[in-house]
């Protein structure tokens, strides 16, 4: 897969490994996440949606057998939510509004089957991103620890927002997580 954001795109030169040409593909599945050559998340959202819809079918079947709400919620959390929110820290702030709405409608449908309100995509992404940022801040062995540590404000408990010249970077993990972290009340930080 070739990721190229230059204005004047020239065709990439062929790559050979052990005498075989490497195929150029528009998207690739890596560690369970669909990446595309534009670094957009529509392909990943489609895959997540499709997988979660099949899980919703099983949730509905369980309800048809009069399984209690507590067990339905446990099934949702372990089977469906784990599918929907897998690697949400990576793609959660970068997906398009229509993709987020699709996933939120699916979560709402699951909530009506379970019989309770379930956390939507934005809430889960926010919580997981802040938790991941805190883990990075508390772990000196983490590769991003020094980067985040340099962004600490000397006047408060806040983090300085990194300069983002591109929207793609602004929607990535570190700037988004810092923005969320700074929006918390001082007692929550």
C-alpha positions as MATLAB code, in Angstrom:
seq = 'XXXXXXXXXXXXXXXXXXXXXXXXXXXXXXXXXXXXXXXXXXXXXXXXXXXXXXXXXXXXXXXXXXXXXXXXXXXXXXXXXXXXXXXXXXXXXXXXXXXXXXXXXXXXXXXXXXXXXXXXXXXXXXXXXXXXXXXXXXXXXXXXXXXXXXXXXXXXXXXXXXXXXXXXXXXXXXXXXXXXXXXXXXXXX';
ca = [
       0.000    0.000    0.000;
       1.344    3.395   -0.949;
       0.350    6.441    1.114;
       1.164    9.616   -0.787;
      -0.279   13.072   -0.084;
       1.807   15.038   -2.557;
      -0.071   17.230   -5.014;
       1.822   15.922   -8.021;
       1.648   12.159   -7.666;
       3.961   10.096   -9.758;
       3.403    6.368  -10.062;
       5.519    4.530   -7.495;
       8.476    2.563   -8.761;
       7.948   -1.196   -8.567;
       9.316   -3.012   -5.537;
      10.749   -6.512   -5.887;
      11.374   -8.870   -2.978;
      13.106  -12.157   -3.742;
      12.463  -11.621   -7.440;
       8.706  -11.129   -7.044;
       6.911   -7.817   -7.606;
       5.068   -6.495   -4.551;
       1.428   -5.804   -5.358;
       0.138   -2.280   -4.704;
      -3.221   -2.377   -2.920;
      -5.629    0.458   -2.000;
      -6.309   -0.943    1.498;
      -4.752   -3.429    3.871;
      -5.849   -5.153    7.055;
      -3.205   -4.757    9.760;
      -3.724   -6.044   13.312;
      -7.478   -6.205   12.726;
      -7.789   -2.627   11.472;
      -8.479   -1.739    7.834;
      -6.066    0.935    6.615;
      -6.457    2.639    3.241;
      -4.051    4.651    1.133;
      -5.786    7.945    2.007;
      -5.644    7.196    5.761;
      -9.410    7.483    5.942;
     -11.484    5.137    8.066;
     -14.508    4.377    5.862;
     -13.158    0.950    4.885;
     -12.551    0.095    8.540;
     -15.991    1.408    9.555;
     -17.654   -0.730    6.875;
     -15.854   -3.835    8.167;
     -16.694   -3.027   11.804;
     -20.333   -2.329   10.933;
     -20.703   -5.577    9.007;
     -19.171   -7.614   11.819;
     -21.229   -5.863   14.498;
     -24.463   -6.396   12.562;
     -23.862  -10.140   12.585;
     -23.309   -9.930   16.355;
     -26.541   -7.944   16.722;
     -28.384  -10.868   15.116;
     -27.118  -13.168   17.888;
     -28.067  -10.612   20.533;
     -31.607  -10.543   19.147;
     -31.731  -14.346   19.091;
     -30.722  -14.436   22.754;
     -33.505  -11.989   23.605;
     -36.004  -14.185   21.742;
     -35.079  -16.994   24.177;
     -36.071  -14.709   27.092;
     -32.510  -14.308   28.361;
     -32.380  -11.776   31.225;
     -31.275   -8.199   30.563;
     -28.118   -8.613   32.640;
     -26.936  -11.517   30.482;
     -27.833   -9.621   27.297;
     -25.736   -6.690   28.520;
     -22.851   -9.048   29.297;
     -23.137  -10.545   25.802;
     -23.176   -7.049   24.277;
     -20.073   -5.977   26.195;
     -18.069   -9.112   25.496;
     -19.078   -9.862   21.898;
     -20.511   -6.766   20.267;
     -18.803   -3.809   21.998;
     -15.415   -5.494   21.714;
     -15.971   -5.637   17.945;
     -17.263   -2.086   17.578;
     -14.685   -0.385   19.777;
     -11.606   -2.424   18.814;
      -8.711    0.030   18.274;
     -11.103    2.985   18.673;
      -8.217    4.981   20.128;
      -6.636    4.880   16.648;
      -9.634    5.699   14.488;
     -12.225    7.192   16.846;
     -11.557   10.886   16.236;
     -10.681   10.501   12.575;
     -13.860    8.953   11.180;
     -16.398   10.914    9.192;
     -19.659   12.017   10.803;
     -21.736    9.680    8.605;
     -19.622    6.696    9.704;
     -19.907    7.700   13.376;
     -23.682    8.044   12.965;
     -23.884    4.559   11.425;
     -22.067    3.029   14.379;
     -24.089    5.061   16.899;
     -27.357    3.870   15.323;
     -26.107    0.296   15.628;
     -25.248    0.844   19.298;
     -28.692    2.364   19.854;
     -30.320   -0.700   18.268;
     -28.290   -2.944   20.563;
     -29.402   -0.817   23.518;
     -33.053   -1.341   22.617;
     -32.456   -5.103   22.448;
     -30.601   -5.140   25.774;
     -33.154   -2.834   27.364;
     -30.831   -0.087   28.613;
     -28.884    2.903   27.361;
     -25.406    2.012   26.090;
     -22.463    4.387   25.784;
     -22.215    5.834   22.285;
     -19.074    5.962   20.170;
     -18.008    9.451   21.270;
     -18.250    8.596   24.971;
     -16.252    5.380   24.630;
     -13.588    6.991   22.434;
     -13.244    9.933   24.849;
     -12.871    7.661   27.876;
     -10.414    5.308   26.193;
      -8.275    8.109   24.742;
      -7.929    9.883   28.080;
      -7.172    6.568   29.790;
      -4.500    5.762   27.187;
      -2.956    9.236   27.553;
      -2.820    8.824   31.337;
      -1.164    5.425   30.875;
       1.449    7.047   28.633;
       2.018    9.835   31.163;
       2.432    7.355   34.040;
       4.714    4.922   32.220;
       8.293    6.184   31.665;
       9.021    3.160   29.460;
       6.286    4.055   26.957;
       7.693    5.359   23.627;
       5.482    8.489   23.761;
       6.196    9.292   27.425;
       9.012   11.775   26.717;
       7.010   13.470   23.962;
       4.016   13.973   26.260;
       6.227   14.920   29.208;
       7.733   17.796   27.184;
       4.218   19.112   26.598;
       3.435   19.555   30.323;
       2.651   23.117   31.298;
       4.857   24.621   33.994;
       1.922   26.693   35.283;
      -0.873   24.149   35.563;
      -1.736   20.478   35.300;
      -2.572   20.904   31.621;
      -0.689   19.759   28.538;
       0.353   22.143   25.775;
      -1.403   21.470   22.496;
       1.060   20.408   19.765;
       1.065   22.550   16.624;
      -0.999   20.914   13.890;
      -0.690   22.251   10.373;
      -2.734   19.442    8.808;
      -6.254   18.337    9.695;
      -5.091   14.736    9.398;
      -2.628   15.268   12.277;
      -5.136   17.314   14.312;
      -7.512   14.313   14.260;
      -4.806   11.823   15.220;
      -4.380   10.358   18.695;
      -1.970   12.721   20.461;
      -3.545   16.124   19.643;
      -7.068   14.740   20.156;
      -6.195   13.066   23.457;
      -4.477   16.201   24.772;
      -7.494   18.311   23.837;
      -9.794   15.885   25.678;
      -7.449   15.739   28.680;
      -7.312   19.533   28.947;
     -11.111   19.768   28.733;
     -11.481   17.676   31.918;
     -12.027   19.382   35.245;
      -8.807   19.628   37.309;
     -10.180   17.064   39.780;
     -10.615   14.517   36.942;
      -7.060   14.941   35.625;
];
